[in-house]
């Protein structure tokens, strides 16, 4: 059996010094491992013994890509074109440069290798053709590597910019930043982003340099941008002024000259076209397909940032509008000493995280007070969650407050987030807390003390950051004494106590509240504000308001929608309010008519004096009497002035 024979590359006979092709093969080998085009030209010039070696390419015009040495004068464009068209090398004797070899370089960009030097001859055409083919392969490889690297660098820069765009909260500033960064990244003089307003059939260009306000409004069916939008395809325009679609009016107005441009459509996540991205005047040449790809990649990130920022702006604007509406509608109205003091206390408490227990009859406005505490404090931008403890059973209340895990009970088909988690960072308002079961009270106490919750059916503790406000119309002290409310929870909730008096104890607030609600509901009813007649005012003041502010609010809502005139008259209230309180409800059965009449008159006079805040002259006028006649009547009924004013 014959022994195996081995041969290395260096042992190749063609590479031996005695081989006429050795030098040429070594050159080709070096070219295939060279990392720079300029180094290739240096090696080729050395091999052919010439001082000048150039690599030129034909785009719109012939240009030098790389050179070793110099070429005086203009390039021989016609001859270079013939080299490409014939795919053949040519030897010439040029008057200026002497012997010259022009060699086709088979590459994607139609390069030509130019050699010039006194030692050249036509006998070297075959060698030059072979070298040119190898140079073409290596040039394509190097250009592809550089293109890929540029693409990677641009993608990396685009991702970095996308992260920075996420911090922008204003669309105008975001668009300006995107335009600036795109111009820098893709080496263009200017950039504009066109947002498509489909409803108005117009484009909003921003930034629009040279235009007052930085914005330009254009129809969406004209021009290059219009074609990009409706065709959903990018366009490269090498000579803007020769393109009939280009509108030169902006250039004429601003004095700027658009030479070339690149425009790509912008799409949202659902592939809906939302606008276009345009680069103007490529620095140092024309826009290429590589620029188009890079701008499309950049546009994906830009579209996401623009969409998110516009949604954020919309949500922020809606939130501000809702906040303004809430602040306008939820106000503590009234100038009575009780309400003035309540507002002052709320102002002081709002900035704290102290638990507050709000006491008062049903309908006095306990939730309004709680909302004011939230909205005037540092948690105002976070959620305000209200829970009516009286409306839920013990099991449901626990699930509502703390949430539950899937499968925690029969109907727990999915995990449920509780109110404490929903109120994270904000305020949780527990209305009618006195109706909470003892089991629920124990778990609430744990949350208040440890600041953690556990969902029903779960084991993981979840930390919560929530301010707790509570309210009740029950007497918690009595409930504590009767063992129906935990004493430790009572002390935890009642660090600060606010008591809202019933409306009957602050009659001076009735008319301001009535006017406030009437104005609000007239706006809702889309009618002019109604005034209140004096007789109607008296009727409102004489009513006992067992439903407190809620009753008055509901009354004004009905009047705003149902009153037929421009003013609220007593007749508008007759079907809602009784003209006077039932004065007999406190009388025992069997009293005589005289005693019943006297009791009614005493009660009626007391109420009138109280409504007028102890002013006897106003009370007499309110009752339709002269001041002296009022005193005479009071003496007849055995009433003392000091007793009435209490």
TORGU-730624 format. One record per atom (N, C-alpha, C, O, CB): x, z, y. Coordinates in steps of 0.2 Angstrom, whole numbers, plus 5000, padded with zeros to 4 digits. Atoms other than C-alpha are relative to their C-alpha. Glycine has a CB too. Layout:
BEGIN
XZY...
% end
This chain:
BEGIN
500450004994500050005000500450005006500950045007499550065000499650004994500749955017499950065005499350085005499849935004500049944996501150095029499649985006499649935009500750025002500450014994499950115044500549985006501050015007499550065002499650024995500650035060499750025007499150015008500249925001500349974994500350125077500449965006500949945006500150075000499750034994500650055095499650045006499050045006499949925000500349974994500450145111499949945006500249895005500550065003500150044994499950065128500749985003500849925004499650035005499450014997501750075134500449954996500949924998500450065001499750045005502349985118499849925000500049884996500050034993500350065000501249835122500549945002500849955007499449995005499550054998502349675122499949975007500449955010500049944995500250034994501449605137500350055006500450025012499350005001499849964995502149755147500850015000501150045004499750074999499350005000503949735142500349955006500049905008500349974993499750034994505149675156500149924998500149885003500750035002499950075002505449515146499449955001499449895001500349994993500750045000503549465147499949985007499950025012499550054997500150034993503149355162499450045003499350045009499949935000500649974997501449445164500050085000499550115002499449984995499949935000502149625163499850035007499450085007500750024998500149974994502149655181499250005002499050045006500449965006500750014998500349585184499650054996499150084999499849934998500449965004499649685169500150085003499650115003500250004993499949934998500449845176499650015007499350075008500850025001500450004994499649805193499350024999499050065002500149945005500750005001497949785186499950074997499350104998499849954995500149935003498149955176500050055006499650105006500650014995500049954995498650045192499449995004499150045007500649995005500650014996497149965201499450044997499050075001499849935001500649975004495950035188500050075001499550114999500049984993500049924999496550215191500150025007500150085008500650024996499949984993496750205210499450035003498850005001500349945004500649974997495550315220499849985007499350005009500150085000500250024993495650235237500149925000500649904998500550045005499950074999495450055242500649985004500949935002499449975004499450014996496850065254500650004996501149964997500150055006499449995005498050115240500049934996500549914994499950064995500050075004497449955230500349955004500749915001499249994998499750054995497849845245500850015000501149965001499750005007499249995000499649925246500349974994500849944994500150085001499750025006499949895228500049924999500549894997499650034994500050075000499349715229500549965004500849915002499249975001499550034995500349675244500750004997501149964998500050045007499349995003501949745235500149954995500649924994500150074998500050055006501549635220500149935002500549904999499450014995500050074997501349475230500649995005500749945008499449985002499550004995502749525242499849975007500149935010500549954998500350024993501649505258499950065004499850115002499349964999500149954995501549605274499250025001499150075003500349995006500749994998499649585276499649994994499649944990499849955006500550015006498249615263499450035003499450095005500350044994500749984997496449635269499549994995499549944991499949965006500650015004494849665260499449995005499350045009499850064995500550014995493349585270499449994996499449984990500249945004500750005003491449585266499649965005499649975011499850074998500550044996490049475272499350044999499050054994499949934997500749984999488449565278499749955004499549905002500050085003500350054995487649485293500649965003500649905004499750045006499450044998489449445299500650034996500550084992500150025008499449985004491149455291500350065004500450065010500549944999499649944998492049625293500550024996500550014990499550055002499449975003493649705288499850074997499650115000500650015004500249935003493249845275500650045000500650105001499849984993499449965000495049895273500649955001500549894999500150044993499550054999496749825277500750045000500850105001500049975007499349984999498649845275500349955004500449895002500350014993499850054996499449765289499549985005499050015006500349944997500550024995498549665303499849924999500249884996500350015007500250075000497649495305499849995007499450015010499349994996500050024993497849415322499449955001499449914997500649985003500550054999496349325329499450014996499350064993500249944999500649995003494649295322500149984992500549954990499549955003500050025007494249285303499849934999499449915003499650054996500250075002494149115295499350004997499349994991500549964996500649995003492249135293499849944995499549954990499550015005500350065004491848955286500450004994500149994989500149945004499650005006493248965274499950054995499850054989500850005002500149945004492849135268499349994997499250014991499950065005500650025003491049075265500049954995499749964990499549975006499950045005491648935255500350034994500150014988500549945002499749965006492649055244499550034996499550034990500550055003500649965004491049155240499649954997499449954991499650045005500550055003489948995238500349974994500049964989499949955005499750035006491248915226500250044995500450024989500649955003499749955005491849075218500649984998500849984992499550014994499450035002493549005219500550025005500350035011500049925000499449984995495249055227500349935003500249885001500550044996499850054996496048945240500750025003500850085006499549975005499449994996497848925247500049965006499949905005500649994995499950044994498148865265500650025003500950085003499350015004499449994996499548855277499650015007499549965010500549955000500349994994498848935293500550005006501050025005499650075000499550014994499648895310500250075002500850075004499649965006499849944998499549075315500450054995500850084997499450045003499849955005499849175299500449974995500750004990499450034997499650035006500749045288499650004994499049994994500750044999500450005006500349045270499550054999499750115000500650004994500549955001498749125266499649994993499549934991499549995006500450015006497849155250499350045001499350105003500350044993500649975000495949195250499750004993499649954990499549965005500249995007495249265234499450034999499250085002500650044996500749975001493449295228500150074996500550074991499549954997500049945004493249475223499350024998498850035001500250065005500749995003491649485211499850075001500050124997500049984993500349944999490749635218499350005003499149945005500550045005500750004998489049685224499949985007499449955009499750074999500050014993489449665242500449935002500549925008500350065004499750064998490349495241500650015004500749985010499549955003499349994997492149545245500449944999500349904995500350064998499550055001493549425248500750045002500750075006499949945005499349974999495449475246500449955004500449895002500350024993499650044996496549405260500750025000500950075001499750005007499249995001498449385257500349965005500149905005500250004993499750044995499549325271500850025000500950085001499750005007499349985000501449315270500449944998500249894995500250054995499650065001502949185270500249994993500349934991500650015004499850015007503249215251499549974996499649964990500350064997500650025004501549155245500149924999500449885003499350015004500050075002501348985236499349994996499050044994500649984996500650025004499948895228500050014993499550024989499849925001499949985007500748935211499750074998499650094992500750004998500249935001500049115213499250005000499050065000500350045006500749995000498249065213499750034994499250074994499749935001500349975006497949105195500150085000499750114998500449974994499949935000498749275197499550045005499350095003500750025002500449974995497749305213499350014997498950064999500049965006500750005003496149265204499950054995499450094995499849934996500049945005496549385190499950075003499550115001500650004995500049934996496949525202499350015004499150065004500650005005500649994997495449485212499450034996499050074998499849935003500649985005494249505197500150084999499650124999500049964994499949935002495049675193499850055006499550105006500750024998500249964993494949735212499350005001499050055003500449965006500750004999493149685212499750054996499250094998499749934998500349955004492749795197500150075003499750125003500350004993499849934997493749945205499650015006499450075008500750005000500449984994492949925222499350024999499150065002500149935004500749985001491249925215499950074997499550114999499749954995500049935002491650085206500150055005499850105006500550014994499849964994492450165221499450015005499250065007500649985003500650004996490950115232499450044997499150075001499849935002500549975003489750175220500150084999499650125001499949984992499849935000490650345218499950035007499650085008500750014998500149974993490650365237499350005002499150055005500449955005500750004999488850315238499650064997499250095000499749934998500349955004488350435225500250075003499850125004500350014993499849944997489350575234499750015006499550065008500850005001500449994994488550535250499350024999499050065003500049935004500749985002486850545242500050074998499550105000499849954994500049925002487350715234500050045006499750095007500550014995499949964994487950775251499450005004499250055007500649975004500650004996486450715260499450044997499050085000499749935001500549965003485250795247500250075001499750115002500049984992499849934999486250955248499850025007499650085009500750014999500149984993486150955267499250005001499050045005500349955005500750004999484250905266499750074997499350095000499749944996500249945002483951055255500150065004499750115005500350024993499849944995484851175267499649995006499350055008500849995002500550004994483851105281499350024998499050055002500049935003500749985002482251125271499950075000499450105002499849974993500049935000482651305269500050035008499650085009500650034997500049984993482951325288499449985003499150025008500649975004500750024997481351225292499550054998499050065002499849934997500549955003480351365282499950055005499450085006500250024994500049944995480751485297499649985006499450025010500650025001500450024994479851375310499350014999499049994994500249925001500749995001478151425314499649965005499049965006499950075002500350054995477751295328500149934998500749914997500250025007499950075002477451115324500449965004500949925002499349964999499650044995478151045340500850014999501149974999499850025007499349995001479851135338500249984993500849954993500150085000499850025007479851095319500249925001500749904998499550014995499950075000479650905323500649985004501049945002499449975003499450014996481050915336500650014996501149974996500050045006499449995004482250995324500149954994500649934993499950074997499950055005481850875310500349935003500749905000499349994997499750064997482150725322500750015001501149965000499649995006499349994998483750805328500549994993501049964993500150065003499650005006484450835310500049944997500549924994499750064995500050075004483950665303500449955004500849925001499249975000499550054997484850575317500750024999501149984998499850015008499449975001486350685314500249984993500849954992500150075001499850015007486350665295500049924998500549914994499450034996500050075002485950475295500449965005500349905005499349984999499650044995487050425310499649955004499849905004500649974997500450054996485650355321500050045007500150095008499349994997500049974993485450375340499450045001499550095005500049945005500649964999483650435340499650004994499749964989499749975006500550005006482250485328499350025003499350065008500250054995500749984998480350505330499650014994499749974989499749955005500549995005479050575319499349985002499150015007500050074997500750024998477250495319499550044996499550034990500049935000500549965004475850615314499449965001499249945006499950075003500650045000474350515309499350045001499250084996500049964993500749974999472650575316499549954998499349905002499950025008500550055003471450475305499450005003499149955004499950024992500750004997469850535313500049965007499649935009499850075001500050034994470450475330500449935000500449895005500450045005499750075001471350315323500649995004500749945008499549955001499450014996472950355332500650044997500550084993499850035007499449975002474750405330500350045006500250025011500549954998499749954995475550555339500850004998501050034993499750075000499350015001477450515341500350075003500250085009500349945003499649944997478550675343500650014996500650014990499550065000499950014993479850685350500049935002500349894998500650045002500050064997479550535361500550005006500250025011499349975001499549994994481150535372499849955005499749895004500749994997500250044995480850465389499349995002499149965007500249934999500850004998478950495389499950075002500150124999499649984993500249944997478250625399499650054995499150024992499549995007500349955005477750785389500349994993500250034988499349984999499750015007478850715374499549984995499749984989500350074998500450025005477350645365499749935002499649925008499450054999500250074998476750465364499449994995499450004989500549954999500650015004474950415358499949934999499949895004499450035003500150075002474750245349499549994995499350034991500749984997500550025006473450155339500350004994500949984993499649935002499749995006473650175321500049934996500349924990499750054996500050075003473449985317500449955003500349895002499349985000499650054996474749905328500850024999500950084997499950005007499349995000476649885328500350014993500050014988500150065004499649995006477949915315499850074996499750074990500850015001500349945003477350095312499349994997499250024991500050065005500650025003475650035309500049974993499649984989499549965005499950045006476249915296500250054994500150044988500549945001499749955005477250055287499450054998499450064992500550045003500649955002475650175287499649964995499449994990499750025006500550045004474450045280500349974994500049964989499649955004499750035005475649965269500450054995500550034989500649955002499849955004476350125263500749994997500950014992499650024994499350025002478150045262500450015006500250005011500049934997499550004994479750065272500149945002500149894999500650044997499850064997480349935284500750015003500850065007499549985005499450004996482049895290500049945005499949895002500750004995500050054995482149795306500750005003500950045007499450015006499450004997483849735311500149975007500549995010500449954995500150024993483349655327499350015003498949975002500249925001500749984998481949745335499749955005499149945004500050075003500350044995481649625350499849934997499449905000500549995006500250065003481549475339499450014995499149964993500649974996500649995004480149555329499450015004499350055008500150074995500650014996478449515336499650074999499250085004499549944997500449945000477749685330500350055004499950105005500050024992499749954996478949785341499750005007499749955010500749995000500349994993478149855357500650025004500950075004499450055000499549984995479449845371499950045006500350055010500449935002500249974994478449935384500350075001500550085006499250015000499749934999479150105380500849995002501050035007500050044994499350014998480950035381500049985008500550005011500349954996500050024993480549955398499950065005500250065010499549945001500149944996479850115405500550055000500750085005499350034997499549955000481250225399500749975002501250015003500050034993499450024999482650105401500550004994501149984994500450035006499650005006483250125383499949934997499449904997499750064996500150065004483549975372500150024992500650044990500649955002500150005007483049975354500449944996500149894997499350014997499750055004484249875343499849994993499649934992500850015000500350015006483749905326499650074998499750125001500649994995500449945002482650035317499850004992499849954989499450005004500249995007482150105300499450055000499450105003500650034996500649965000480450175297499750014993499649964989499449965004500349995007479750255281499350045001499350085005500550044996500649965000478050325277500150084998500650094994499449974996500049935002477750515275499450024996498850004998500150055006500649985004476650585261500050074999500550114999500149964993500149935002475950755257500050004992500249964989499350035003499949985007475950835240499549964995499649954990499950074998500550045004474350725235500149935001499749894999499350025002499850074999475250565240499549975005499449915005499949964994500350034995474150545255500549995006500950045007499450055002499550024994475050465270499850045006499250045008500049925001500149964994475150585284500449985006500250015012500250084999499750024994476250495296500649954998500649924992500350055004499450055001477950395297500650045004500550075008499949935003499449984998479750435300500449945003500549904999500450054995499750054998480750325311500750015003500750065007499649965006499349994997482650315315500149935004499949885002500550004994499850054995483250205330500749995001501150045002499650015006499350014998484950125333500550034995500750084997500150015007499549985005486050145318500750005004500949955007500149964994499450004997487750205325500549964996500749984990500350075001499450045004489150075320499749954996500149934991500450054997500250055004488049945312499350004999498950025003500350014993500750015002486349915303499850054995500350084991499949934998500349955006485250025292500149964994500049904993499350025002499950035007485549995274499450034995499150084997500750024997500449975005484550025258500150074998499750114997500049964994499849935001485550185256499750045005499550105003500850004999500349964994484950245273499350014998499050064999500149975006500750005002483150205267499950054995499450094996499849934998500149955006483350305251500150075003499750125001500549994995499849934997484150455261499450025004499250085004500650005004500549984996482750455274499450014996499050064998499949945005500649995004481350445261500150074996499650114996499949954994499949945003482150595252500050065005499650115004500750014997500049954994482350685269499250015002499050065003500449985006500750004998480550635272499550054996499050084998499749935000500449965004479850725257500150085002499650115002500350004993500049934998480550895263499750015007499450065008500850025001500350004993480050855281499250004999498950045003500249945004500750005001478250815275499750074998499250105000499849954995500249935002478150985266500050055005499650095006500550024994499949964995478851075280499449995006499150045008500750005004500550014994477650995293499350024997498950055001500049925001500649985003476151015281499950085000499450115002499949984993500049925001476551205278499950035007499650085009500650024997500049974993476851235297499449995003499150035007500649975004500750024997475251145302499550054997499050075001499849934999500549955003474251255290500150075002499750105003500150004992499949944997475151405296499850015007499550065009500850024999500350004993474751365314499350015000499050045004500249945004500750005000472951335309499850074998499350105001499749954995500249935002472851505300500150055005499750095006500450014993499849954994473751595314499549995005499350045008500749995002500550014994472551515327499450034998499050065002500049925001500649975002471051555316500050075000499550115002499849974993500049925001471651735313500050035007499650085008500750024997500049974993471951755332499350005003499050045006500449965005500750014997470151685336499650054997499250085000499849934998500549955003469351795323500250075002499750115003500150004992499849934997470351945329499750015007499550075009500850015001500350004993469751905347499350024999499050065003500249945004500849995000467951895341499950074997499450104999499849954995500149935002468152055331500150055005499750105006500450014994499849954995468952145345499450005006499250055009500649985004500550014995467552075357499350044997499050075001499949935002500649985003466152125345500050074997499550114997499849964994500049945002466752285338500450055006501050055006500550014993499749964995466952405353499650065000499050064998499949965007500349935000466552585356499750005007500050015012500550064999500350014994465252565370499750065002499450104998499549945000500349944998464652705381500450045005501150045004499850044994499749964995465152815396499950074999500150115004499949975007500149935000464552975390500650044998501150014996499550014994499349965001465853115389500250004992500850004991499950085002499850015007465753105370500349944998500849944994499350014995499750065002466152925369500749995004501149965001499549945002499450014997467452935382500650044997501150024996500050035008499649965003468253075373500249974993500849974991499750074998499850045007468152975356500549955001500949944997499349984997499550064998469052825364500750035001501250004998499749965006499349974999470452935370500350034994500950024993499950065005499749975006470653025353500249944996500749944992499550044996499850055004470652855344500749975003501149954999499449945000499450034997471952785356500650044998501250014997500050005008499549965002473052935352500250004992500850004990499950075002500050005007472752925333500249934997500549934992499450024997499950075003472952735331500749994998500849964993499849955005499350025001474852735332500350044994500850034992500450025006499849965005474952865318499749984993499349934993499850085001500350025007474652855299499650064997499550074991500649994995500449945003473653025298499449984997499049935000499950045006500750015003472153025287499550025005499650085008499950034993500549984995470553035298499350004996499249954992500049955006500750005003468853095292499549995006499550035011499950074996500550014994467453025303499350024997499150004992500049925001500649975001465853125303499449975004499649965010500050075000500550024996464153075309499449974996499549964990500249945005500650025003462353025305500149934998500549895001499450015004500050085002461952855297499949965006499449985010499549994994500150054994462052715310500350025006500249995011499350005001499749984993463152805323500649965001500849965007500250084999499450044999464552685321500750034997501250025000500149995008499449985003465752765309500549954998501149964999499950054994499650055002466452605303500349965006500949945006499649944996499750024994466652545321500650045002501150015004499550005006499549964999467752695324500649994996501249994998499850075000499550015004468752665309500449935001501049935001499850004992499750074999469052475313500450015007500949985007499449955001499749994994469552535331500750034998501250015001499650045005499449975002470852645323500549954997501149964998499950064995499550055003471552505313500249955005500849935005499649964994499850064996471552365326500450025006500849985009499449975003499649984995472352475339500750034998501150055002499750055004499449985002473752525328500549954997500449894998499950054994499550045003475352455320499849964994500249914992500650044999500250045006474452395305499449955001499149924997499750054995500550044998473252285315500049934996499549904995500049995007499950065003473952125307499950004993499949944990500749975002500149995007473752185290499250014998498850025003500450064997500750005002472052195280499750075002500050125001499949994993500449944999470652315284499449994995499049954995499750015007500550015006469652345268499550065000499750125000500450004993500549955000468052445268499650004993499549954990499449995006500349995007467252515252499450055001499550115004500550034995500549964999465552595252499950044993499750014988499349975001499949965006465752735239499350024997499250034991500450075001500749985002463852775238499749944996499249954992499650015006500450065003463452595232500349994993500149944990500149945004499750015006464552605216500050064995500050124998500749985001500049955005464452705200500750024999501249995002499749984993499349975001465952815195500549944997501049944999500050064996499550055003466652675183500149945004500749925005499649984993499950064996466352535195500550025006500949985008499449975002499649984994467152635210500750004998501149985002499750075002499350005002468652665200500449944999500949925001500150044993499850075001468852485195500149975007500649935008499649964996499950034994468552435213500650025004500949995008499350015004499549974996469752555221500749984997501249965000499950075000499350005003471252545208500149934996500649924994500150064996499950065004470852375199500050024993500050084991500749975002500049995007470852355180500449944997500449894999499350004997499650055004471852265167499549964996498949984994500550034996500450045004471152125156499850044993500350074990500349934998500249965006470152205141500050075001499950114996500549984995500049934999470152375149499350034998499250094996500150025008500749995003468252375145499649944999499949894999499650045006500350065003466952265138499949945005500149885002499250024999500150064996466652155153500749985004500649945009499550015005499450014996468452155159500449944997500949944993500550065000499750075003468851965155500649985003501049945000499549955000499450024997470251955167500250065004499950115006499949945005499749954996471452065177499650005007499549955010500749995001500349994994470652135193500450045005500650095003499250035000499649964995471552185209499650045004499050025006500449955005500449954996470852345217500149995007500549965010500250064997500050004993470552375235500650035003500950015008499450045003499349974997472152485237500549955000500949945005500250064995499550055000473152335232499949955005500349925009500149974993500250054995472152215243500250035007500349995012499349994999499849974993472452335258500750015001500950055006499650065001499249985000474352345255500249985008500149935010500449964995499750004993475152375272499550015006499650025011500349935001500549994995473452395281499650074999499950124998499549944999500449944999471952515281499550004994499249944994499750015007500550005005470752565267499550055003499650115004500250024993500649964997469052635274499550024994499249974992499749975006500549975005468052745262499450035003499450085005500450054995500749984997466252755268499650044995499650024989499649945003500449965005465152885261500450034995500250034989499449964997499649975005466552975253499750064997499950084991500750015003500349945003465453125250499649984994499550034990499650035005500450025006464553025237500449984994500249974988499549945001499650025005466052995226500050064995500050124996500850005003500149965005466053075209500750055000501250035003500049974993499449955000467253225205500649964996501249984998499850064996499550035003468253115193500449955005501049945005499749964994499750044996468452985206500450035006500950015008499549955004499749964995468953115219500750024997501250025001499650065002499449985003470353175207500549955001501149965002499950034993499550055000471153005206500149985007500749965008499749944996499950014993470952975225500550055002501050035006499450005004499549954998471853135228500749984997501249995001499850074997499450025003473253075216500449955005501049955006500049984993499850064996473452915226500250035007500850015009499549955001499949984993473453005243500750055000501150055004499550055003499449955000474853135237500649964997501149975000499850054995499450035003475953015227500149935002500649905001499950004992499950074998475652845235500149954995500449904996500650005005500050055006475452755218499350004997498950054997500550024995500750015004473952685208500249984993500749954992499649965004500050035007473652645190499449964999498949994999500250054995500650045001472452505186499650034994500050064989500149934999500449985005471052555174500249964994500349904994499249995001499850035006471652515156500849985000501049964996499749944999499350015000473452505162500550065000500250125000500249965007499549945001475052615161500550005006500850055008500350004994499550014995476152545175499750035007499250015009500249935001500249984993476152635192500249955005500749925004500450075001499950054995476052525207500050045007499550075009499449955000500049974993476652595224499649975005499549905005500750005002500550024995475452575238500250035007500450085008499350014999499849974993475752585257499349985004499249935007500649965003500750014997473952605264499850065004499950125002499549994994500249944996473252715278499250014997498949964997500049995007500649995002471652795272499650045005499750095008500050044993500549984996470152825283499450024996499249974992499849965006500649985004468552915276499450025005499650045011500150054995500549994996466852935283499450034995499450014990499749945004500649985003465253025278499550035004499650055010500250064995500549974996463553085284499850064997499350104999499449955001500149945004463553225272500450065003500950055006500150004993499749944998464053405276500550024994500350054990499650065002499649995005465653415266500250074999500450094993500749965002499849935001465953595269499550034995499750074991499950045007500549975005464253635260500249974993500150014988499349985003499950035007464753515246500650034997500650044991500249925001499449965003466453605244499850074998500050094992500550015006500249935003465553775243499649994994499650044990499650035006500450015006464353695230500449974995500149954990499449965002499550035005465853635220499849934999499949904993499950044994500150075001465253455223500549955003500549895002499349985002499550044996466753405233500650044999500650105001499849985007499449975001468553445229500350035007500349995012500549964997499749974994469253565242500749975002500849965008500150084999499350034999471053495240499949935003500349925008500450004994500150064997470353325244499750005007499949965011499649964995500349994994469353385258500650015005500649985011499550065000499449994996470953455266500449955001500749945007500450074998499550065000471953305262499649945005500049915009500149974994500350054996470653185271499850025007499849985011499349994996500349984994470153295285500650035005500650085008499550065000499449984996471953315293499849995007499950045011500649954999500350014993471053245309499349984998499149944994500349955004500750025001469153245310499749975007499850005012499650074998500450034994468153135322499250014999499049994993500249935001500750005000466353175325499649965005499749975011499750085000500450054995465153045332499350035001498950034996500049934997500749974999463553125340499549944999499649885000500050035007500650045001461853045336499949975007500050005012499450034997500150034994461252925349499550045005499550045011499749934999500549964997459853045354500350055005500050085009499550034996499649954997461153165360500449975006500850015009500450044996499650034995461953045372499649945003499849885003500749974998500450054997460552955381500249955005500049905006499450035003499750054994461652885395500349944996500549895000500550045004499750065003462352765382499549954997499749904995500450034994500550055002460752685377500049945003500049885000499350045000500150074997460552555390500749965000500749904999499950025008499450045001462452505390500049974993500349914993500650045001500050035007462352485371499549945000499649894997499850054995500650055000460652385373500349945003500249885001499450035003499850064996461452265386500649974996500649914996500250025007499450035004463052245375499749964994499949904993500450064998500350045005462052195360499649955002499649894998499650054995500550054998460752095369500549945002500349885001499650025006499650064998462151985377500349974994500449914994500650035005499750035006463051965360499549964996499749904994500250064996500550035004461451915351499749945004499549895001499550044998500250064996460951795365500449944999500249894999499950025008499550055001462551705363499949974993499949914992500750035000500250025007462151695344499449955000499449914996500050064995500650045000460451625348500049945004499549915005499450055002499950054996461151505360499549995006499249945007500049934996500549994994460051565375500450045005500850075004499450034998499749974994460451625392499950084999499450104996499649985006500049935001460751815393499350035003499150005008500550045003500649974997459151915395500150075004500550115002499550024994500049944997458852055407499550044997499150024994499949995008500549955002457852215404499650035005499950055010500450054996500449974995456452265414500050085001500250114996499249985000500049924999456252445421499650034995499850084992499850025007500549975005454752475410500350004993500350054989499449975000499750015006455752415395500650054999500750084994500249934998499449955000457252525400499750074998500050114994500350005006500349945002456052675400499850014993499950064990499450015005500250005007455352635383500650014996500650054991499749944998499449995004457152625376500250075001500550104996500549955002499749944999457652785384499650064997499850114995500150015007500449955002456152885378500050004992499750044989499349995003500050005007456352825360500550054997501050065000500149934997499649955003457152955348500649974996501150014995499650054996499550045003458252825339500250044993500850064993500649995004499849975007458252905321500549964997500949994993499450014996499550045004459252755315500649995004501149965002499749934999499550004996460452785329500249935003499849895004500650034997499850074997461552635336499849944995499749894998500850005001500250055005461152535320499349975002499149915002500150024993500750014999459252545324500049965007499649915008499650065001500050034993459652495343500349934999500049885002500450045005499750075001460752345337499549964997499449904999500650014996500550045003459452285325499449985005499149925004499750034994500550014995458152295339500249945004499849905006499850065003499850054995459152195351500149934997500049885000500750025003500050065004459452065338499449964999499349905001500450014993500750035001457652035335499749985007499449935007499550054997500250024993457252035354500349945002500049895005500150065005499650064998458651905357499749944997499749895000500750014998500350065003457851785345499349995001499149935000500250014992500750005000456051825347499750005007499149985008499750054996500349994994455751865365499949935003500349895003500550045005500250064997454851725374500249995007500349935009499249994999499850014993455351755392500750015002501150014997499650055004499350004998456951765402500250085001500750095003500149975006499949934999456751955403499650044994499150024992499850035007500349965005456452095390499550045003499650095008500550044996500549964998454752175394499850054995500050054989499449955002500249955005453952325387499649984994499650004989499650055004500450035006452752215377500449984995500249974989499649955003499650025005454252145368500350054995500550044990500649975003499849955004454652315362499450044996499550084992500450055004500649965003452852375358499949994993499750044989499449975004500150015007452852305341500550034995500550034989499949924998499449975004454452385336500150075001500150114997500749975003499949934999454552555345499350035002498950005005500450015006500649974997453152675347500150035007500750055008499850064995499949984993452852725365500350075001500650095006499449995004499749935000453352905361500050034993499750004988499550055005499949975007453853015347499450044998499050065002500650055001500649965003452553095336500150075001500550114998499949984992499949944998452453255345499750054996499850114996499750015007500449955004451353335332500450024993500150064989499349974998499650005007452653325317500250075000500450104994500549954999499749935000453253505322499550055001499650115001500550015005500549954999451553585324499750024994499649974989499449975005500449985006450653685311499349985000499049975005500150085000500750025000448953635305499650055003499750115003499849994992500649954997447453715314500150025007499850065010500050054996499949984994448253725331499449975005499249925003500749985003500550024995447053705346500249945004500849925004499750055004499850064996446953545357500450025006500949995008499449975002499649984994447553645372500750014998501249995002499750065003499349985002449053715363500449944998501049935000500050054994499750065002449453545355500249965007500849935007499649964996499950034993449353465373500650035003501049995006499449995004499549964996450453595381500749994996501249974999499950075000499450015003451753575367500349935001500949925002499950014992499750074999451853385369500349995007500849965008499449954999499750004993452053405388500650035001501150005004499550035005499349975000453453525386500549964997501149955000499950074997499550045003454353415374500149945004500749925004499849984993499950064997454053265384500450015007500849975008499349975002499749984993454653345401500850014998501249995001499750065003499349985002456253415392500449934998501049935000500050044993499750065002456653245385500249955006500749925007499649964995499950044994456453155402500650035004501049995007499350005004499549974997457553285410500749994997501249975000499950085001499450015003458853265397500249935000500849915001499950014992499950074999458753075398500449995007500849945008499449955000499750004993459153095417500650045001500850055007499450015005499449965000460553205413500050065005500450085009500649965002500149944996459753355422499849995007499750045011500650045000500250024993459353265438499250005001498949964998500349935002500749995000457653335442499649955004499049935002499850075003500350054996457253205455499949934996499449904996500449985007500050065005457653065443499550014995499149964993500749984998500549995005456653145430499350005002498849974999500150074997500650004997455153165441499849925001499249905000499950045007500150074999455252975446499949974993499449934993500649975004500150035006455452935428499350014997499049974993500550024995500649975002453853035424499449975004498849995003500050074999500650024996452852955438499750055004499250055007499549974996500249954996452753115448500450015006501049995006500050074995499649984995453353185464500450064998500250104993499650025007499649955003454753315462499750075001499750114996500750005005500449944999453653455469499550014994499450064992499750015007500649995005452253415457500350014993500050044989499649935000499649995007453553415442500150075000500050104994500649965000499949925000454053595447499450044999499350094995500450025006500649965001452253645448499749994993499550044990499549975005500250005007451853575431500450044995500150074991500049924998499549965005453353655423499850085001499850114996500749995002500249934999452753825431499450014996499350074993499950025007500649995004451053795423500150014993499750044989499549945002499950005007451753765406500550064998500750074992500449944998499549945001452953925408500749974998501050014995499750034994499350035001454553815408500450025006500250025012499949935000499549984995456053875417500549945001500749904996500450064998499550064999457253745426500650004996500849954993500150005007499349995004458853815418499949994993500449964990500250075001500150025007458053805401500049934999500249904993499450044997500150075001457553625403500749965001500849924997499649975005499450044999459353575409500550024994501149994994500350025007499549985005460253655394500149944995500449944990499750064996
% end
